[in-house]
């Protein structure tokens, strides 16, 4: 009997890594049918493994509906959750550029930094001018992300 999407999401918290991996594969195969449930898990589940796996699967599916929830997740207190959300946003590509540029003005340095690093990885030249405005940011993580991203963007 085939598991439901919610059962597969619950399996993302299983202590058995094989079950977690199998659930990610099956959720990815469900594609857009799983997106709403994955977004809900990303935003509302308390288990960090579920959040991390949800972000990973959303990135693999690539549905643009996940961009805003992934951006929201960049403010997570958990570094690994933020990292996986960043990776998923990179996979979203140019569709994520405008919302990420908007984040460069936020007060939270973690969000500014994540946005600057992701923009460089996406490679869309629309990010160059907004990134340059952060070259003298007060935070070293943000400055490092901006410099690396600008180097990458201006090279191509």
N, C-alpha and C positions, 0 to 999 in steps of 0.2 A: 504494500500500500504506500502510495506516494505521500510524503510529508507536506503539510501546509507551509506556506511562507512563514507564518508566525512560529511554527515548530522549528523550522530551520534557523530562524533568528534566535530562538531560545538555545539552540544547539551551539551557537557561537560562544556561549558562556560555558560549555562543557569542559570538564577537566581533561578530557581526552583530545589531544591535538589532532588526531586523525578525524574525529567527528567534526571539530571546528573547520578543518580544511575542506572536508567533504561538503559541509554546509555552505561554505563560501562558493564553492564550485557550482552547487545546485542553485543557489540564489542568483549567481551570475547568469546561469542558463535561463532562469525565469525572466531575466531582463526587465523590461519596463513594468511588468506585472508586479515585481518586487520593490520597485522604487519607493512607493509611498510608505510601505512598512519599514523599509530600511531607513528612510528619512526620520520616521517616528523613533526608531531605535537609536539613531545617531543623536537625536535631540533630547530624548526622554529616558532612555535606559540608563541605569546607574552603573552598570558594569562596564569598566573601561575596555575589556576585550571585545564586548559587543559593539561599542562605539568605534573602536579601531577597525574591526572587521567590516562594519557597516560602511565606513568611509571608503575602505579599500574596494568593496564590491560596488559601491556607487561610482567610484572612479572608473572601474572596469566597464560598467554598463554605459556610462557617459551621457546619461539623460540630463539635459540642461536644467531640469526642474530641481536638481540636487545642488546647484551652484550656491544659492542663497543659504540653504542649511549648512553646507560645508563651510561657507564664510562665517556663519554664526559660530561654528565649532572651532574656529581659529582662536576664540577667546577661552577655550576650555582650560581648566587648571592643570590638566594632564598633558605633559609634553608629547607623549607618544600619540595621543588623540590629535593634538594640533599638527603633528608631523604627518600623520596619515591623511588628515583633511587637506593639508598643503599638497601632498602628492596627488590626491584625487583631483584637486583644482588644476594642477598642471596637466593632467590627462584631459580635462575639459577644454583646454586650449583657449583659442581666441574668444570663445563665448564668455570666459571668466574675466577677461581683461578689464572691461569697464567697471564692474563691481569691485575688483581688486584695486584699481586706481583710486576709486572713491575711498577705500580704506586707508590710503596713505595719509589722510588728514585726521585720523582718529587719535585720541589722546593715549591709548594703550600702546606702549612701545612693542609689546609682543605681537600685536596685530599689525602694526606698521612694518615691523621687521619681517613677519611671515609674508605679508603682501609683497614687499620688495623682493624677497628671494623668489617667490612664485612667479612674479612678473618676468624676472630675468630668465627663468626656466621655460616659460611659455614662448618667449622670443618675439613678441609683438612690439614693433617699434613705437606704437602709440604710447608706450609706457616711458619712453626716454625723458620727455620734458617733465612729467610729474615726478619721476624718480630724481631728477637733478635738483628739484626743490628740497630734497632731503639729504643732500650731500653733507650738510652741517648739522644734522640731527643731533640732539643731546645724547642719544643712546648709541653705544658702540656697535651693538648687534644690528641696529637699523642701518647705521653708516656702512658696516661691512656688507650687508645685503645689497644696499644701493650700489656700492662700488663694484661688487662682483656682477650684479645685473647689468649695470651700464657698460661694463667692459664686454660682457657677452653680447649685449644688444648692439653696441656700436661697432663691434667686430664684423658682424654679418651684414 
